């Protein structure tokens, strides 16, 4: 790495615009990161196949974190990280934190009628296209789940009651930009980000500074464990309520805000004194 920086980023509503899924507002900042060989770790509620496709679209070949911390996936030719403790998962080396989707889905079905909720497992691809705005190829990838079930409340949400009931099965619920997500208790972006940060740090002699960018409740664990925290506004200009110190808040939503935040961080590092020492990883 040219700079000792490591970028962890949410996608929908953060690097990708909420409605169009465009990243054009971040194109210049992405190019600048690539020029300095700074890894960009996609950290999302999206599935492994979705992130594989997005890496190609973004011109990346980096580790990524899928389904709200359900797993870390490292490309097989990614030589700078020690993956001896990882297992083979498709084409990747993987560390899994989540429960299998079949387990998640089975428990979802036991509470579905009581709470009037509808998950991706209930939806045909056309319905997923309608509720997400995804094109059919992307909606098909979104259905290929490993660790979590996105869902919607069809009536007034009884979220706390649902959380208490699924906790008895070792599960929890978090909220993203569009959906609620049923997943394993203890699984979150923060755990996976901390593990990935340690992997990079083990192979790099200087202190790595971690950066996290997100916009929703499920990004809180990630932002809590990084050195530089960026909270992207929602399309209406409001911000998720987060009580975190030194939280940077760009003025623009989506990719434009992402690009502005990354540009400011890179400018800060170029101007920082040689004695600059960020606070330690949590």
Buried (B, 14 or more C-beta within 10 A) or exposed (E): BEBBBBBBBBBBBBBBBBEEBBBEBBEEBBEBBBEEEBBBBBBBBBBBBBBBBBBEEBEBEBBBBBBBBBBBBBBEEBEEBEBEEBEEBEEBBBBBBBBBBEBBBEBBEEBBEEBEBBBBBBBEBEEBBEBBBBEEEBBBBBBEBBBBBBBBBEEEBBEEEBBEBBEEBEBBBBBBBBBBBBBBBEBBBBBBBBBBBEBBBEEEEEEBBBBBBBBBBBBBBBBBBBBBBBBBBBEEEEEBEBEEEEEBEBEBBBBBBBBBBBBBBBEEBEEEEEEEEBEEBE
